Amino acid sequence: MTSKPDVVQIKMDKSFNPQASSPTKAFQVSVDDNKTVIVYNRIQGYILDSLIKAVFK
């Protein structure tokens, strides 16, 4: 017998709009004496990956 995932219907609040909420600071890293990187919670994954590779060599 094949395993099929359950399909569950959900209902969202009509006033829910994820774009309406403003981004908030997720973390802050001091890179140098005068350089600070601030990362917000809405950063895209590929941008965060590139940032981490550039900062933490």
Rosetta blueprint (number, residue, H / E / L):
1 M L
2 T L
3 S L
4 K L
5 P L
6 D L
7 V L
8 V L
9 Q L
10 I L
11 K L
12 M L
13 D L
14 K L
15 S L
16 F L
17 N L
18 P L
19 Q L
20 A L
21 S L
22 S L
23 P L
24 T L
25 K E
26 A E
27 F E
28 Q E
29 V E
30 S E
31 V L
32 D L
33 D L
34 N L
35 K L
36 T E
37 V E
38 I E
39 V E
40 Y E
41 N L
42 R L
43 I L
44 Q L
45 G H
46 Y H
47 I H
48 L H
49 D H
50 S H
51 L H
52 I H
53 K H
54 A H
55 V H
56 F L
57 K L
